[in-house]
């Protein structure tokens, strides 16, 4: 099997390890072999989301602990959202292929039952797409949390500024601002 990649594809390393552990894998027909290889490919995308989900969880905690650092949080969140979006776009472009592989027109009846493997592959692919959507929803939830936290900080700052302005006005009225208050003659 030949592929073109910038570096060694991790999913093929997992497949190679499985080949060494299960020597009967070499007995598969072409369609079943394809289903096994693509199964590793899909699983690699699912695993690529795990660190993103962990980072989103930690970002949620940081937003709640240090809401004033909204700009920094926003940069991190934007980068995570771009990563999820990239996986989502790749999987969306591949969906027609996985659907076609599981269709009855593609099925080749052999001893290793590739139709079952290809149908299972489609289910795994669809599950991976759901996981990507959940990661996207988590990123949007984190964004909502960040906006809410930022709004709270902004409101708190405005309240503090208003309090300080009221205190200055009160000081001027009572003569505590360093200026003597002159009594105004009554009419």
Buried (B, 14 or more C-beta within 10 A) or exposed (E): EEEEEEEEBBBBEBBEEBEEEEEEBEEBBEBBBBBBBBBBBBBBBBEBBEEBBEBBEEBBEBBEEEBBBBEEBBEBBEEBBEBBBEBBEEBEEBEEEBEEBBEEEEBEEEEBBBBEBBBEBBEBBBEBBEBBEEBBEBBEEBBEBBEEBBEEBEEEEEEEEEEEEEEEEEEEEEEEBEEEEEEEEEE
